[in-house]
Amino acid sequence: MLTLLDPKQANQAFPAVTLALSEPDGLLAVGGCLSTRRIINAYSQGIFPWYSNDDPILWWSPDPRLVIFPEKLHISKSL
């Protein structure tokens, strides 16, 4: 079951990422807003928004997620 986020409550908690749907993979919540507070809260939990104009904001947390550790990143100078 998806959580509906209130666009007027930027500090509303996200549901646990373990509650994300398996189909479509990782869909966790719908709605809310793209305030700085909500974005930082989401990213700190591995949740990210995806949306299109005139559509509700969809919040995702797929499993597995790609995590890049900057201190371990090596970018080759040649292909």
N, C-alpha and C positions, 0 to 999 in steps of 0.2 A: 504494500500500500504506500502510495506517495504522500509525502508531507506537502501541504500547501503553505508557503511562506507569505506572511503579511507584508506588503510593500511599505507599510508605515512603521514597521518595527525592525529597524536595522540591526538591533542586538538580539533578535529572536534566534534561539539555538537551532542548529542543524540537527537532524536525527543522526544517530550513530551510523557510520559508513557501512557497518555490517548489515544494515537494513536496505542497502541499495538493491535495486532489481537485478536479476540475472538476465532478463530479457525486457527491454534493451539493456545491454550490459552496463551496469553502473549508474543508471538513472536513480537519483536519490530524492530530489525535491523539485517543486515547480513554484514559480512566482518569486516574490520578494523584490528586492531592488539591488542596484549595483553600487551601493554606497561604499566608501572606503572601508568603513568598519566591517561591513558584511564580507567584502572581498578578502580582507586580511584574515578574518575569522575562517572563511572557507578554505583559503590556501593553506592555512596552518594545519588543517585537518585532511589535506589531500583532496579537497573538493574544488571543482572549477565550474564556472558558468558557461553556457553555450546558448546563443539565442539569435534570432533573426528579427528584423523590423516587423512589427505587428504580431509577433508571436510571444508567448510567455517565456520567461527565463527558465531554462532547464539547468539543474545543478547535478553534476556527475561526479562519481567516484568509482571508476572501473577497477576491477581486480583481475590481473595485476596491473599496477601503475608503473610507468617509467619514472625513475628517480635518478637525477643526475647530481652527483656530488662534485662541485666545482674543483675541489682540491685533488680529485682523482681523474679529472678530465684531461685527456691528451688529444690534441688536434694535430694530425699529421700534416706536414708541409707539402706532401705530394699525395696524389691519388693513387 
